[in-house]
Amino acid sequence: MSRVYNFSAGPAVLPEEVLQEAAAEMLDYKGSGMSVMEMSHRSKVYDEIIKEAEADLRKLMNIPDNYKVLFVQGGDSLVFATVPMNLMKNKKAGYIITGQWAKKAFAEAKIYGEAVELASSADETFAYIPDCSDLPITDDMDYVYICENNTIYGTKFKTLPNTKGKLLVADQSSCFLSEPVDVTKYGLIHAGVQKNVGPSGVQVIIVREDLVTDDVLPCTPTMMKYKTHADNDSLYNTPPCYGIYICGKVFKWLLKNGGLEGIKELNEKKAAILYDFLDQSKLFKGTVRKEDRSLMNVPFVTGDADMDAKFVKEATAAGLVSLKGHRSVGGMRASIYNAMPIEGVVKLVEFMKKFEEENA
Ligand SMILES: *Cc1c(COP(=O)(O)O)cnc(C)c1O
């Protein structure tokens, strides 16, 4: 067996310990005589798995009792639609455009009501987070929407926008569980787990209880009503059972390793190794305004597409894989999610140094 250092933006690296545990339980989960993949979602064994996953997530994020935790499927992109369907009572909301995912959510919201662009960093290819201290938020807006960590561009909101009393809705897909958050500042948090927590096919939605009602836009499908899932503890229909089971294991892994405070410390250490190198490199350059840099996704370029391609090719041969940047930015991107060991980042920087010397 030979494992690589996987810098993929998602689906992405998972803790090896979790994968090993899952492998050991593959044929016989805790004496049930079957794999979690094979068991009824109505069984007592599975009920314990999903209940424990929720309880552990609540513990990790310190989620208050007046918030519901939903495990749903459909891709995080489906949440771009369920947010307006469930929350756009006045059919108006504000969107802050900081990249492709925010743009997609914005475009989706326009299908259901009036979506207003409150701020944007499109003028500099989304290389920064716009000033959100005094946005043109109007009283009739139902919520303000952000993509908190921009997976493609490598920016992160370090301070949340001033929503002037309106609900804040945040896509946390690529920063989910990477550091502590104050859940009470949000009306709704959503995250596709394939970036930092588990296999694709599961979205976690954390939503304030009073927002979970039958008062949704007309024609909202049953499966897209948050209340359907909240009333049934995410077991209205067959949930993505195996994915939730892996998420549960990752929650336990985080709890065991110092929780979100602990992982933040490690993430800051890892990111500093890479950013410090980029800041003094003569060949490689970070593409993002310093104060808005993400701890999770680190894009960088040499400024020469052929050199970028050469780097990606040689890095791959050295066991440092999936470093090619998103097609809209070019260059490279190292996603250094929770499960990327610090040695992976050290190896990457060593490799970059060597490459720089060889190509000076
Ligand atoms: C990956 C990603 C999504 C989309 O997730 P899908 O599950 O592929 O629909 C949405 N938002 C952000 C920030 C992402 O990184």
The ligand as an ORCA input file, in Angstrom:
! r2SCAN-3c Opt
* xyz 0 1
  C     -17.661     22.187     -3.284
  C     -18.450     23.333     -2.853
  C     -19.838     23.422     -3.104
  C     -20.619     22.453     -3.964
  O     -20.703     21.203     -3.475
  P     -21.456     20.026     -4.275
  O     -21.690     19.038     -3.182
  O     -20.543     19.545     -5.348
  O     -22.722     20.574     -4.826
  C     -20.499     24.515     -2.590
  N     -19.860     25.455     -1.886
  C     -18.536     25.414     -1.641
  C     -17.891     26.494     -0.850
  C     -17.790     24.352     -2.106
  O     -16.475     24.303     -1.870
*
